[in-house]
Amino acid sequence: MYDVVIVGGGVVGAAVAYELCNYRLRIALVEMEEELSFGVSKANSGIIHPGTQNPSDSLKGRLCVEGNRLVREMAEPLGLDFAEVGELIVAFHEDEIAHLWHLKREAEDCGVSGLQIVSREWLRDNEPNLNPDAVAALLAPTAGIISPYRFVYALSGEARLNGVEVHTSTEVLSIATGTGVSGKDARGFVILTTTGEFATKCLINCAGLYADDIARMVGLRDVCIRPRKGEEYILDKKRRYLTRHLLFPVPTPESKGILVTRTADGNPMIGPTAYEVEDKEDLSTTDEGLRQVLSVAQRLVPAIDPCDIIAYFAGLRPATGDDFVIRHEEEVPGFINVAGIQSPGLTAAPAIAKHVASHLESAGVTMTRKRRRRRDRSRTFHLFSMALSDAKDLVKEDPECGDIVCRCETVSLREVKQAIGDGATTLDGVKFRTRAGAGRCHGSFCTCRILQVLAEETGRPVTAISKRGKGSELVVSDRTDG
Ligand SMILES: Cc1cc2nc3c(=O)[nH]c(=O)nc-3n(C[C@H](O)[C@H](O)[C@H](O)COP(=O)(O)OP(=O)(O)OC[C@H]3O[C@@H](n4cnc5c(N)ncnc54)[C@H](O)[C@@H]3O)c2cc1C
C-alpha cells in the first residue's frame, strides 16, 4: 500500500515527487512513456517566466511568481541549466506604452520585482539587433531560460535518491475507488496499470493532456482538456548572439505572443503559435505556423533568417479554461487533481508541488517531515560548455571524454554513458540529457554509434532500442546472414 501515487512523469509530477520526498511517505510515480519528460514537458519554450503576463487574481499568476523564485533558488544546489537573462516586452507604438504600464502594475501586484520601463535609447544600447522601430519595453530581469527535460531529470533524480519509486512504461488503465483497497478504507484506490496494480491512499493526477481521462476513471467529469498547439522553430547555434534578452511583443488575451528566445544550450528559438486542436497526439508543424512565427519574430529582430532554422517541433498546452485546476476532490476523498497546467506550468511546477503538498493532510495523508534528505546525486558534465583547458584535463584523466560521439554538439562517449547510467534507455533520452543528435546534422553522424552504446550498456539487442519508446525502433533485424 502506497501513501501516494503520482500519475504522470512530466515536470509537474517530477516536482511533486521532489517535494513529497521530504516526508516519510511511500510514494510511486507512474508514467506511461518509456522515459520521463516525454509529454508536454519536452516540447516548450523553456522559459522561467517572471510573472509579467498573468492576471494578478489567478492561481497561475501567484504560482508563476513563486515558481520563478523557487527555480532561481534551486538552480545552484540542483545543478540546473538555468540562466537569468531577463525579458523585454516590446512596444512599437506610443499607444502600446500604456499597456506596458498596466502589465507592470499587475505584475507588481503579483509580487514581481525589478520591473522597469526602458526607453528607445536603452534598447538601442542593450539589445542591438532589436528592430529600431521599437519605442519602449517592459524589462523583467528575473526571467530566465532552462533545459526543460534536464529540469525534470534533476527533480526526479533527487526524488528517486530519496526513496520515490519511478515506474516508466506503466500506463494507468483504470482506477477502483473506496472499498476496492482493503474493504474498510473508503479513501483508497487500486490503480490498474499495464505493469500491475498499485494500491494507494492518495492519488495525484498530474497526467497533463490526459488529466481529464484519469479524472473520468474516478467518476469526475468536470475537467476537459482542450489542447492548444504551439509551433516552435530552432535556429543554428552560430546565431547564439542574436539577442541578449528574451523578446516578447505586447501580449493579447489569448497568448503571450510569438517571441524570440534561446534554448539553455544556446540555440535561438522563435515561436510558439497558439491555436486549439482536437487531437491530443497532433504534433505536426505547418507552413502557416512557420509564416506566422517568422513574420512576428522578424518584426522583433529583422536579422532573423529562415535559412538559419535547423529544427522545428510542436507542443500542446493542456488547457482547461484560463487557470490551473489544483484541488483535493471532496467527492473522491484522496484524489488530487492537478490539471490544466498550461503555460507557465514549467515555471510554476515547484510552486504547484508545494501547493499540492498543502492539500495532502485533507486528502488523508499524515505528513511527517524526514530528518535528513540525501543530496549526493551524481552530476553530469557537458563538454560543449566547458573551457578548452578544463576539457583537456578531463580527457587526460579519462580518454572516453575525448572520444567524440556527436560532432555537431561535441558530446563525448563518457557523457553518453553517463546519460544511460542516469536512466536514458532511448535515443531521445540520450539527446535530451547530452544534446547528442540535436545539432545541424540531426544525428546522421552519431545515431548508429549511440544505438550501439545503448545496446551494450543496457544489455538489450539493438532491435529493442528505439527513438522515443515502443513503435519507434530503428533497427528491424540484427541478422547478419544476409
Ligand atoms: C509550445 C509550448 C510552449 C511552452 N512554453 C513554456 C515556457 O516557456 N515556460 C513555462 O513555464 N511553460 C511553458 N509551457 C507550458 C509547460 O510546458 C507545461 O505547463 C508543462 O510542461 C506541463 O507539465 P505536466 O507535467 O503537467 O505535463 P506533461 O509533461 O505532459 O506530463 C504528463 C505526463 O503524464 C503521462 N500520462 C498521461 N496519461 C497517463 C496514463 N494514463 N498513465 C501514465 N502516465 C500518463 C504523460 O505521458 C506525460 O508524461 C509551454 C507549453 C507549450 C505547449
Ligand as a Chemical Component Dictionary entry (heavy atoms), coordinates in Angstrom:
data_LIG
# 
_chem_comp.id                   LIG 
_chem_comp.type                 NON-POLYMER 
_chem_comp.pdbx_formal_charge   0 
_chem_comp.three_letter_code    LIG 
# 
loop_
_chem_comp_atom.comp_id 
_chem_comp_atom.atom_id 
_chem_comp_atom.alt_atom_id 
_chem_comp_atom.type_symbol 
_chem_comp_atom.charge 
_chem_comp_atom.model_Cartn_x 
_chem_comp_atom.model_Cartn_y 
_chem_comp_atom.model_Cartn_z 
_chem_comp_atom.pdbx_ordinal 
LIG C1  C1  C 0 4.593  25.272 -27.101 1  
LIG C2  C2  C 0 4.640  25.389 -25.618 2  
LIG C3  C3  C 0 5.494  26.326 -25.024 3  
LIG C4  C4  C 0 5.524  26.449 -23.635 4  
LIG N1  N1  N 0 6.427  27.294 -23.073 5  
LIG C5  C5  C 0 6.519  27.381 -21.725 6  
LIG C6  C6  C 0 7.505  28.216 -21.148 7  
LIG O1  O1  O 0 8.347  28.782 -21.824 8  
LIG N2  N2  N 0 7.511  28.343 -19.804 9  
LIG C7  C7  C 0 6.599  27.716 -18.998 10 
LIG O2  O2  O 0 6.628  27.933 -17.804 11 
LIG N3  N3  N 0 5.685  26.860 -19.536 12 
LIG C8  C8  C 0 5.640  26.662 -20.864 13 
LIG N4  N4  N 0 4.742  25.798 -21.434 14 
LIG C9  C9  C 0 3.883  25.013 -20.563 15 
LIG C10 C10 C 0 4.604  23.794 -19.966 16 
LIG O3  O3  O 0 5.332  23.104 -20.952 17 
LIG C11 C11 C 0 3.563  22.861 -19.346 18 
LIG O4  O4  O 0 2.768  23.598 -18.460 19 
LIG C12 C12 C 0 4.205  21.717 -18.573 20 
LIG O5  O5  O 0 5.190  21.065 -19.326 21 
LIG C13 C13 C 0 3.125  20.716 -18.183 22 
LIG O6  O6  O 0 3.756  19.681 -17.487 23 
LIG P1  P1  P 0 2.937  18.427 -16.990 24 
LIG O7  O7  O 0 3.851  17.637 -16.132 25 
LIG O8  O8  O 0 1.636  18.873 -16.420 26 
LIG O9  O9  O 0 2.545  17.637 -18.332 27 
LIG P2  P2  P 0 3.368  16.520 -19.123 28 
LIG O10 O10 O 0 4.777  16.877 -19.306 29 
LIG O11 O11 O 0 2.598  16.190 -20.349 30 
LIG O12 O12 O 0 3.333  15.281 -18.134 31 
LIG C14 C14 C 0 2.188  14.457 -18.007 32 
LIG C15 C15 C 0 2.650  13.030 -18.109 33 
LIG O13 O13 O 0 1.569  12.151 -17.815 34 
LIG C16 C16 C 0 1.747  10.982 -18.572 35 
LIG N5  N5  N 0 0.463  10.282 -18.655 36 
LIG C17 C17 C 0 -0.672 10.693 -19.266 37 
LIG N6  N6  N 0 -1.628 9.746  -19.167 38 
LIG C18 C18 C 0 -1.090 8.726  -18.455 39 
LIG C19 C19 C 0 -1.585 7.445  -18.053 40 
LIG N7  N7  N 0 -2.822 7.020  -18.361 41 
LIG N8  N8  N 0 -0.758 6.642  -17.350 42 
LIG C20 C20 C 0 0.506  7.029  -17.031 43 
LIG N9  N9  N 0 1.022  8.212  -17.429 44 
LIG C21 C21 C 0 0.236  9.060  -18.120 45 
LIG C22 C22 C 0 2.214  11.527 -19.923 46 
LIG O14 O14 O 0 2.870  10.540 -20.687 47 
LIG C23 C23 C 0 3.113  12.674 -19.515 48 
LIG O15 O15 O 0 4.478  12.314 -19.497 49 
LIG C24 C24 C 0 4.681  25.643 -22.819 50 
LIG C25 C25 C 0 3.841  24.701 -23.422 51 
LIG C26 C26 C 0 3.830  24.557 -24.799 52 
LIG C27 C27 C 0 2.974  23.504 -25.423 53 
# 
loop_
_chem_comp_bond.comp_id 
_chem_comp_bond.atom_id_1 
_chem_comp_bond.atom_id_2 
_chem_comp_bond.value_order 
_chem_comp_bond.pdbx_ordinal 
LIG C1  C2  SING 1  
LIG C2  C3  SING 2  
LIG C2  C26 DOUB 3  
LIG C3  C4  DOUB 4  
LIG C4  N1  SING 5  
LIG C4  C24 SING 6  
LIG N1  C5  DOUB 7  
LIG C5  C6  SING 8  
LIG C5  C8  SING 9  
LIG C6  O1  DOUB 10 
LIG C6  N2  SING 11 
LIG N2  C7  SING 12 
LIG C7  O2  DOUB 13 
LIG C7  N3  SING 14 
LIG N3  C8  DOUB 15 
LIG C8  N4  SING 16 
LIG N4  C9  SING 17 
LIG N4  C24 SING 18 
LIG C9  C10 SING 19 
LIG C10 O3  SING 20 
LIG C10 C11 SING 21 
LIG C11 O4  SING 22 
LIG C11 C12 SING 23 
LIG C12 O5  SING 24 
LIG C12 C13 SING 25 
LIG C13 O6  SING 26 
LIG O6  P1  SING 27 
LIG P1  O7  DOUB 28 
LIG P1  O8  SING 29 
LIG P1  O9  SING 30 
LIG O9  P2  SING 31 
LIG P2  O10 DOUB 32 
LIG P2  O11 SING 33 
LIG P2  O12 SING 34 
LIG O12 C14 SING 35 
LIG C14 C15 SING 36 
LIG C15 O13 SING 37 
LIG C15 C23 SING 38 
LIG O13 C16 SING 39 
LIG C16 N5  SING 40 
LIG C16 C22 SING 41 
LIG N5  C17 SING 42 
LIG N5  C21 SING 43 
LIG C17 N6  DOUB 44 
LIG N6  C18 SING 45 
LIG C18 C19 SING 46 
LIG C18 C21 DOUB 47 
LIG C19 N7  SING 48 
LIG C19 N8  DOUB 49 
LIG N8  C20 SING 50 
LIG C20 N9  DOUB 51 
LIG N9  C21 SING 52 
LIG C22 O14 SING 53 
LIG C22 C23 SING 54 
LIG C23 O15 SING 55 
LIG C24 C25 DOUB 56 
LIG C25 C26 SING 57 
LIG C26 C27 SING 58 
# 
